[in-house]
Amino acid sequence: MKAHDGMYIGGAWRPAAGRDRIEVVNPADEQVIAEVPAGSADDVDAAVRAARAALPGWAATAPAERAALIGALRDVLLARKGEIAQTITAELGSPLGFSEMVQVGAPIAVASSYAELGASYAFEERLGNSTVLLEPIGVVGAITPWNYPLHQVVAKVAPALAAGCTLVLKPAEDTPLTAQLFAEAVHEAGIPAGVFNLVTGTGPVAGQALAAHEGVDLVSFTGSTAVGKQIGATAGAAVKRVALELGGKSANVILPGADLAKAVATGVGHVMNNTGQSCNALTRMLVHRDQYEEAVSLAAAAVATYPSGDPTDPATRLGPVVNAKQHERVRGYIAKGVEEGARLVAGGPDAPHERGYFVAPTVFADVTPEMTIAQEEIFGPVLSILPYEDEEDALRIANGTVYGLGGAVWAADEETAVAFARRMDTGQVDINGGRFNVLAPFGGYKQSGVGRELGPHGLAEYLQTKSLQF
Ligand code: NAD
């Protein structure tokens, strides 16, 4: 893999201030495929200065012109789709077909949505004798995780650009190559120098320096709840705006009368996609006592259709998890599930291949709500199936974690499913298999976060209001 030996700052690739490096590892074969510089506080400072210098010009650019440049960026991503998908597969391990369709396809759709929204959005409104101006917040510090290396970046950069903000991006350590390709695309699209800047580096050094930098007006973070709490505290102390997209432990509630086979198969797919490394993965399946054993058998049969292996092989449906640490962590959770008395019906803690960070697709039955595997985010291909007695019990279990990001309800009819969804403490609910929508606000209740991404709600996060009275 070709990597830039520098940071993209002020419209050019510049050497890093220090000599620290990050090795990029292919999780499917554990080989080092590239190295990128690990940025220091000095690199972050240079990038924030470049973003600040570019801010007045970009904020004053007409919204339609900014939107047109987002459209140009979308076109470059589309033209380079194959190369980006291969890079994501190499550094993350997601099967190539999934990389093309979802890992690159979704952010292209998101960029398209902002190319339209940015041009049509009402940046001014009239309220009584006032005109309210919706103005860009300023310089954004964006910190992203590795699980959707392009999507997480586009979900922040596209709305920030549409709003008239400038940015510094600090991508995850495991997936810096995708971020470098994105910076190339920004350049190729003709987005003015300094509007978007990239500093690769570690969380505790470059991430921390960006979150704490006084030249940053908004910190937009996606990642773990533990780091999010720290970033929220740092930003709060500096009276800085903050958006946090954090972890989840989402419930897939199958009510009596639902199409059980479809609900289970869709639910299993939701967990196995991206090797369970989706923050909104429906990792807790809730099934009525009367249909419980049938659902468990259906789930065991469904995971058998997810062969793991080389992610570049079209037959592979399950790639490795991202790195050695996650490999240990996920298998540790599986061992914990067994230890706490859950019934293993598929998979287990043993690594299924000699090389690569593979985890067997795993299904647990007889999971009780208080078990560790029912409470903590595992971020791997592990499904827990919990029985419930009645609707009230199902609701208690569904709402019984510190998280509230995603969710799903299956019922005989939409009305019943919606009535249940209204009572769920969570930011998104799929009704009877409803599909992902790039315009729908995405974000969490409770400890799953603060703020929303995507669509017009996502754009509003990058705006602040000024009212003029007449
Ligand atoms: P992480 O929190 O360790 O890292 C996320 C990002 O934060 C990385 O870029 C990392 O370098 C940086 N970081 C780490 N420590 C930092 C610090 N002290 N200061 C500043 N930045 C720091 O999370 P991860 O392991 O990369 O990602 C997995 C987690 O992300 C999961 O918990 C998952 O649920 C969550 N996630 C949430 C969403 C969402 O939209 N809600 C989306 C994807 C992932």
Residues whose N, C-alpha, C, O or C-beta is under 5 A from the ligand:
A	BS01	NAD	I143 T144 P145 W146 N147 K170 P171 A172 E173 G201 T202 G203 P204 G207 Q208 A211 T222 G223 S224 T225 V227 E245 L246 G247 G248 C279 S448
